[in-house]
């Protein structure tokens, strides 16, 4: 029996409801039923169960996710000592560079921002927990560049290379060429591929076995994060901190 056959449909429906509420920043029962093609009575039962266990709240007719998810997320971040080490190094790099710095990980073939460090002068509109398409993020490219070719092919085949901006790489062969350049250059870069006017550079953080644990990135508006600045100042410090984090992890594990 394969993994797909082992899934419990009731649990899957509850999770679909959770994801929809999150994506809509709150939703009515009728809207959830319509969007997920479920009966109102079925949705009502799922919502009542989620409310009973404290995962959903209701304000008027609108259902929202509760802070219980925040509590679980915080536990997940602190449970693994490696994430605490990543937090320390991300903060260190942000102070050194005076740019927004992120530590991202790969989750189900997407990129999730686990740690985000920025102040009012360097904020670029990213929040911890945000998800990004792997091909349109610097950290995604950095991680892909460290994966075996067969795994890269599997990820590309399973994910539509959606166009975020006119600069996004949407052709699989162009993306493979970009990954090869990333390996040779020693860092990944997106130039307005996720958002117009935003440039980002990233380096993978490797585990002792050589596989990517995540990636550190530095991002900012193109007028601040120039290619000259990247080459002379950002890239050396970024690679240095990524290497130090890899060594931290090796010492602990």
N, C-alpha and C positions, 0 to 999 in steps of 0.2 A: 504493500500500500504506500503510495507516494505522499509527500507532505501535504499536497493540495487536498487529497482525499481525507486527510485527518482533521481538517479545519472544522470548527463548530460554527454553523451558520448563524445561530443566535448571537454568539459573541461577535461575529463579523458585522452583523447588522448594528449592534450597539456601537462598535468602533466607527462604522460609517457615519452614524449619527453624530458621534463626538467630533469627527473630522469636519463634518458639514457645519456644525455649530461654530467651530473654530474658524473655518474659512469665511463664514458670513458674519463673524463677530456678533453672534446671537441670532436665533431663528425661531419662528413660530412653528407650532406643531404641524399646521396645515402645509406650510412651506417645506418642512422636512419630509412629510409624506409625499408631496408632489415631486420633489427633487430626487428622492430615492425610490420612487415608484412603490411605496409601501402603503398599506391601509392606515388610516388614522388610529384605529384601535391598536394596531401593532406598534406604531411609533409611540403612542401613549404609554403602553406597557414598558417599553424600553426606557422612556424618559422617567417614568415613576421609579423604576429600578435604579437608574443612575442617580436620581435625587435622593432616594433612600440611603444610598451608600455615600452620598456627599460629593459626587463628581459633577453634578449639574445643579444650578440654581434657577429659579424662575422669578422674573420681574414683570408683573402684568401678564401679557401673553407671550413674552419673549423668554426663551431658554438660553442660559449662558453656561460656559464651563466654570467650575469653581476653582478656588485657590488650592484645592487638593492636588491638582495637577502640578502646580508650582512646587508644592512640598515634595512630591515624588520626583520632579525634575532636579530639585536641589539635592535630594538624596543620591540620585544617580550620578550627579556631577562630583559629589564629594566621596562617594563610596570607593572610587578608583583613585588611588594615590597619583596616578599619572596625570589625571586631569588637574589635580592641585598643583603639580609641577608645571603644567602648561599654563595655568593661571599666573603663576609667579613670573614665568619667562615672558608671557604676553604683556604683563604690566611693565616689566623691565624694558622691553623693546619700545613700548609706547612712550615711555619717559625719555628714552634716548633720542627718538626720532621726531617727536612732536607731530605725529600723524596717527590716524586711526589704525589700530592693529587688531586683527582677529585671529583666533585659533579655531579652525573648522575641522570637522570630521565627515567621513562618508557614511551615510545612512540610507540603506536601500537604494543605492545608485544615485542618490542626490547628495548635495552638500548642505550640512547644517552648521550654523555658527554657534559654537559652544561657548566661546568667550569673546567678548567685544570690549575693547578699551578705547575710549575717546572722550574728549571734553567738548565744550561748546564750540571751540574754534576748529576742531578737527572732525566733528561728527559728520558722517556721510549717510545717515538714515538707515543704518542696520541695527537690528536688535538681536540679542541672544535668543536662539530658538528659531530664527528665520531659516527657511530652506531656499536653495538655489539649484538651478540646473547645472549639472556637473561640467558641461561643455562651455558654459558661459560664465564661469568663475575662475579666478586665478588659482585658488586653492584646489578646485576640481581638476584643473589641468596639471597642477603639481603632483597631485595624488595619482592621476591616471598615468603620468609619465613614469611612475615607479612600479606600476603593476605589470604582470606578465602580459604578453601580447594577446593571448587567448582570452584573458579576463577583460582586457580593453575592448576587444571585439564583441564580447558578450554584452558589455555595458552599452556600447554604441548601438548594437542591434536591438536591445530592449528599450532604449530611450530615443524618442524623437528628438532630433537636434533642432529644437524650436528656436525661432528667430526672436530674440529679445529686442534687438535694435538692428539697424542696417549693417552694423559692424560684426554681428554675431557669426561665428563659423558654423554653418549648417551642413556642410558637405563632409561626410566621413573621412574621405581621403585627405582633405585639407586639415582636418583635425588631427589625423595621424601624423601629417607632416609637421604640424605645430608641436605635437608632443615630442617628436624627434629633435626639433630645435630647442625645446625646453630642456631635454636631457643634455644636449651639448652645451647650452648656455649656463645651466645650473640654477635656473629659476623660471617660473611661469609668469606670464603677464596677460592681462586683458586690457584692451584699449577701447573703452566705450562699448564693450560687447554685452554688458549686462545693463548698463545705464548710460545714456548720453552724458558726456562731460566727466565721467568717472574712469580713473585708471587704477589698476591694482596689480601688485606684484607678490608672488608667493613662492615659498620653499617648503617641500615636504619634510616632515619630522619622521625619522625612521626608527623602527623597533630593532632590537639586537639581531633579529632574523632577517633584517633588510626590508621587511614589508612596511608600508606607510601607516603610521599611527594616526596622522592627521596632517595639517599644514598650517603654517603661519603666513599671514598676509599683511601687507601694508597698503592702504588705499587712500585715495584723495582725489580732488578735482585735478583735471589735466594741467591746469595752469600752475598748480603747486607741485604735483608729482610729475615733474618733467622726466624725460628719458635720461637727460644728463644727471639729474638728481638721483635717479634710480641707480645708474651705473657707478657714480662716484661715492654715494653716501648710503643709500637704502640697501642695495643688494649685499654689500659686504657685512653690514650689521645684521641683516636678516639671516644670512647664511650662518653667521657666527652664533646667533641666539638659537637657531634651529638645531645646529650641531650641539650646542650646550644642552639643550633640552633632550636630545637623543642620548647624550652621555648621562644626564640626570636619571633618565628612565633605566638605562643599563645598570647604573649603580644600585637602584632600588629593586630592580627585578632581575 
